[in-house]
Amino acid sequence: MEPLVLRRATASDVPAIVILVERAYRGEPSRAGWTTEAELLDGQRTDPKEVEDLIASSRSQILVGLEGSSLLGSMALTDEGDALYFGMFAVEPTAQSKGVGRAMLDEAERIGRALKKERMRMTVIAQRPELLAWYERRGYRPSGGVELFPYGNPRFGEPKREDLYFVVLTKTL
């Protein structure tokens, strides 16, 4: 594997980021990795407008991870004052379990420290125990907070279950 190169996303990256996020979480391609939400949700995970808005916002940025010219990962970071929100994290399903996710999460935390943030914050679907465990092994802990899943909004996907919600995880930087 070539070294992973991380850089800030630009508007020209939007189509590739949308494809990557969809491949990582939805449908049959997502089943090649372990981060699939295919058993929980159908429909979209993101769309070009959401990605464009994150890139254009002064409070957020999207970073992409490249191996040569291949897009292997992406993540969104949003300034929440004392915290840096980590979201829309996606790794190409065929590249999962090869250190891409860990390298990207390490970079997100480095950025948080450089920005003098007290903590990282994220939300993870509660019905994803293997993903929650992965973050807990990296020092993230449930904050005690939960967020409701946005049922009825197809922008977030089409739930296959009635009990979805998000666990809020944090890590002190």
C-alpha positions as a LaTeX table, in Angstrom:
\begin{tabular}{lrrr}
\hline
Residue & $x$ (\AA) & $y$ (\AA) & $z$ (\AA) \\
\hline
Met1 & 0.00 & 0.00 & 0.00 \\
Glu2 & 1.27 & 3.46 & $-0.93$ \\
Pro3 & 1.33 & 6.11 & 1.80 \\
Leu4 & $-2.04$ & 7.71 & 2.44 \\
Val5 & $-2.06$ & 11.38 & 1.46 \\
Leu6 & $-4.60$ & 13.57 & 3.22 \\
Arg7 & $-5.74$ & 16.89 & 1.81 \\
Arg8 & $-8.63$ & 19.29 & 2.09 \\
Ala9 & $-11.45$ & 18.54 & $-0.34$ \\
Thr10 & $-12.48$ & 21.00 & $-3.05$ \\
Ala11 & $-15.66$ & 21.38 & $-5.07$ \\
Ser12 & $-14.19$ & 19.14 & $-7.77$ \\
Asp13 & $-14.09$ & 16.28 & $-5.23$ \\
Val14 & $-17.83$ & 16.35 & $-4.50$ \\
Pro15 & $-18.95$ & 13.62 & $-6.94$ \\
Ala16 & $-16.23$ & 11.21 & $-5.80$ \\
Ile17 & $-16.96$ & 11.87 & $-2.11$ \\
Val18 & $-20.67$ & 11.19 & $-2.58$ \\
Ile19 & $-19.90$ & 7.91 & $-4.38$ \\
Leu20 & $-17.43$ & 6.89 & $-1.65$ \\
Val21 & $-19.85$ & 7.63 & 1.20 \\
Glu22 & $-22.64$ & 5.71 & $-0.52$ \\
Arg23 & $-20.32$ & 2.73 & $-1.21$ \\
Ala24 & $-19.16$ & 2.67 & 2.41 \\
Tyr25 & $-22.63$ & 2.64 & 3.97 \\
Arg26 & $-25.41$ & 1.69 & 1.58 \\
Gly27 & $-26.31$ & $-1.11$ & $-0.77$ \\
Glu28 & $-24.44$ & $-4.16$ & $-1.96$ \\
Pro29 & $-21.00$ & $-2.49$ & $-2.44$ \\
Ser30 & $-20.95$ & $-1.59$ & 1.28 \\
Arg31 & $-21.08$ & $-5.27$ & 2.23 \\
Ala32 & $-17.45$ & $-5.67$ & 1.07 \\
Gly33 & $-16.44$ & $-3.79$ & 4.25 \\
Trp34 & $-17.51$ & $-3.86$ & 7.87 \\
Thr35 & $-19.03$ & $-0.35$ & 8.16 \\
Thr36 & $-22.14$ & $-1.16$ & 6.13 \\
Glu37 & $-25.50$ & 0.12 & 7.28 \\
Ala38 & $-27.27$ & $-1.96$ & 4.61 \\
Glu39 & $-29.10$ & $-4.04$ & 7.23 \\
Leu40 & $-30.42$ & $-0.88$ & 8.90 \\
Leu41 & $-31.06$ & 1.59 & 6.09 \\
Asp42 & $-31.78$ & 1.87 & 2.39 \\
Gly43 & $-31.67$ & 5.04 & 0.34 \\
Gln44 & $-29.00$ & 7.68 & 0.38 \\
Arg45 & $-26.41$ & 8.48 & 3.04 \\
Thr46 & $-25.50$ & 11.90 & 1.61 \\
Asp47 & $-25.97$ & 14.01 & $-1.48$ \\
Pro48 & $-23.94$ & 16.55 & $-3.46$ \\
Lys49 & $-25.60$ & 19.53 & $-1.74$ \\
Glu50 & $-24.62$ & 18.36 & 1.75 \\
Val51 & $-21.02$ & 17.76 & 0.66 \\
Glu52 & $-20.86$ & 21.10 & $-1.19$ \\
Asp53 & $-22.24$ & 22.92 & 1.86 \\
Leu54 & $-19.65$ & 21.33 & 4.18 \\
Ile55 & $-16.82$ & 22.27 & 1.81 \\
Ala56 & $-18.09$ & 25.84 & 1.44 \\
Ser57 & $-18.80$ & 26.49 & 5.12 \\
Ser58 & $-16.33$ & 28.56 & 7.14 \\
Arg59 & $-17.01$ & 26.27 & 10.14 \\
Ser60 & $-16.30$ & 22.95 & 8.47 \\
Gln61 & $-14.00$ & 21.12 & 6.12 \\
Ile62 & $-13.88$ & 17.77 & 4.41 \\
Leu63 & $-10.60$ & 15.92 & 4.17 \\
Val64 & $-9.95$ & 13.18 & 1.66 \\
Gly65 & $-7.47$ & 10.33 & 1.93 \\
Leu66 & $-5.78$ & 9.30 & $-1.28$ \\
Glu67 & $-3.54$ & 6.43 & $-2.27$ \\
Gly68 & $-2.06$ & 7.61 & $-5.53$ \\
Ser69 & $-5.10$ & 8.88 & $-7.42$ \\
Ser70 & $-7.54$ & 6.53 & $-5.64$ \\
Leu71 & $-9.92$ & 8.06 & $-3.12$ \\
Leu72 & $-9.88$ & 5.73 & $-0.09$ \\
Gly73 & $-11.44$ & 7.88 & 2.60 \\
Ser74 & $-13.21$ & 11.08 & 3.54 \\
Met75 & $-14.27$ & 12.81 & 6.74 \\
Ala76 & $-16.02$ & 16.02 & 7.68 \\
Leu77 & $-14.85$ & 18.18 & 10.57 \\
Thr78 & $-17.08$ & 20.92 & 11.97 \\
Asp79 & $-16.15$ & 23.55 & 14.56 \\
Glu80 & $-18.60$ & 23.44 & 17.47 \\
Gly81 & $-16.82$ & 25.91 & 19.71 \\
Asp82 & $-15.06$ & 23.84 & 22.36 \\
Ala83 & $-15.43$ & 20.63 & 20.33 \\
Leu84 & $-14.61$ & 19.45 & 16.82 \\
Tyr85 & $-17.42$ & 17.34 & 15.36 \\
Phe86 & $-16.23$ & 14.33 & 13.38 \\
Gly87 & $-18.72$ & 13.07 & 10.82 \\
Met88 & $-19.44$ & 11.68 & 7.39 \\
Phe89 & $-16.48$ & 9.36 & 7.87 \\
Ala90 & $-16.16$ & 6.89 & 5.02 \\
Val91 & $-13.51$ & 4.39 & 3.95 \\
Glu92 & $-13.66$ & 2.50 & 0.67 \\
Pro93 & $-15.10$ & $-0.92$ & 1.64 \\
Thr94 & $-12.30$ & $-2.87$ & $-0.07$ \\
Ala95 & $-9.70$ & $-0.80$ & 1.84 \\
Gln96 & $-11.25$ & $-1.22$ & 5.29 \\
Ser97 & $-9.17$ & $-2.96$ & 7.97 \\
Lys98 & $-5.96$ & $-1.69$ & 6.34 \\
Gly99 & $-5.26$ & 1.30 & 8.59 \\
Val100 & $-6.93$ & 3.98 & 6.45 \\
Gly101 & $-9.60$ & 4.76 & 9.04 \\
Arg102 & $-7.15$ & 4.85 & 11.91 \\
Ala103 & $-4.82$ & 7.22 & 9.98 \\
Met104 & $-7.70$ & 9.53 & 9.15 \\
Leu105 & $-9.05$ & 9.56 & 12.70 \\
Asp106 & $-5.54$ & 10.30 & 14.01 \\
Glu107 & $-5.35$ & 13.28 & 11.62 \\
Ala108 & $-8.77$ & 14.54 & 12.73 \\
Glu109 & $-7.59$ & 14.48 & 16.35 \\
Arg110 & $-4.33$ & 16.22 & 15.41 \\
Ile111 & $-6.36$ & 18.97 & 13.72 \\
Gly112 & $-8.59$ & 19.25 & 16.79 \\
Arg113 & $-5.55$ & 19.72 & 19.04 \\
Ala114 & $-4.03$ & 22.26 & 16.61 \\
Leu115 & $-7.31$ & 24.20 & 16.73 \\
Lys116 & $-7.16$ & 24.10 & 20.56 \\
Lys117 & $-10.39$ & 22.11 & 20.86 \\
Glu118 & $-11.12$ & 20.48 & 24.22 \\
Arg119 & $-12.68$ & 17.39 & 22.68 \\
Met120 & $-13.82$ & 15.52 & 19.61 \\
Arg121 & $-17.52$ & 14.71 & 19.30 \\
Met122 & $-19.36$ & 12.31 & 17.01 \\
Thr123 & $-22.61$ & 10.41 & 16.70 \\
Val124 & $-22.89$ & 6.71 & 15.84 \\
Ile125 & $-26.03$ & 4.68 & 15.21 \\
Ala126 & $-26.62$ & 2.77 & 18.46 \\
Gln127 & $-27.43$ & $-0.42$ & 16.56 \\
Arg128 & $-23.81$ & $-0.60$ & 15.31 \\
Pro129 & $-22.04$ & $-2.26$ & 18.29 \\
Glu130 & $-18.94$ & $-3.19$ & 16.28 \\
Leu131 & $-18.47$ & 0.43 & 15.19 \\
Leu132 & $-19.06$ & 1.75 & 18.71 \\
Ala133 & $-16.46$ & $-0.75$ & 19.96 \\
Trp134 & $-13.94$ & 0.42 & 17.32 \\
Tyr135 & $-14.26$ & 4.02 & 18.51 \\
Glu136 & $-14.12$ & 2.99 & 22.17 \\
Arg137 & $-10.82$ & 1.19 & 21.49 \\
Arg138 & $-9.56$ & 4.57 & 20.25 \\
Gly139 & $-10.54$ & 6.38 & 23.43 \\
Tyr140 & $-14.05$ & 7.60 & 22.59 \\
Arg141 & $-16.66$ & 7.25 & 25.31 \\
Pro142 & $-20.44$ & 7.62 & 25.37 \\
Ser143 & $-21.24$ & 11.09 & 26.68 \\
Gly144 & $-24.63$ & 9.97 & 27.98 \\
Gly145 & $-26.31$ & 11.91 & 25.20 \\
Val146 & $-28.40$ & 10.47 & 22.42 \\
Glu147 & $-29.91$ & 11.98 & 19.28 \\
Leu148 & $-33.05$ & 10.84 & 17.55 \\
Phe149 & $-32.83$ & 9.38 & 14.06 \\
Pro150 & $-34.52$ & 11.75 & 11.58 \\
Tyr151 & $-37.35$ & 9.43 & 10.56 \\
Gly152 & $-39.42$ & 10.69 & 7.65 \\
Asn153 & $-36.55$ & 12.60 & 6.06 \\
Pro154 & $-35.31$ & 10.61 & 3.03 \\
Arg155 & $-32.16$ & 12.78 & 2.97 \\
Phe156 & $-30.89$ & 10.53 & 5.80 \\
Gly157 & $-32.00$ & 7.24 & 4.27 \\
Glu158 & $-34.95$ & 4.91 & 4.51 \\
Pro159 & $-34.90$ & 3.06 & 7.85 \\
Lys160 & $-35.60$ & $-0.66$ & 7.93 \\
Arg161 & $-36.20$ & $-0.53$ & 11.70 \\
Glu162 & $-38.26$ & 1.61 & 14.06 \\
Asp163 & $-35.67$ & 1.80 & 16.87 \\
Leu164 & $-32.73$ & 3.71 & 15.36 \\
Tyr165 & $-31.03$ & 6.47 & 17.32 \\
Phe166 & $-27.53$ & 7.93 & 17.67 \\
Val167 & $-25.13$ & 7.60 & 20.60 \\
Val168 & $-23.01$ & 10.69 & 21.22 \\
Leu169 & $-19.32$ & 9.81 & 21.69 \\
Thr170 & $-16.61$ & 12.19 & 22.88 \\
Lys171 & $-12.87$ & 12.09 & 23.46 \\
Thr172 & $-10.85$ & 14.63 & 25.38 \\
Leu173 & $-8.00$ & 16.02 & 23.31 \\
\hline
\end{tabular}
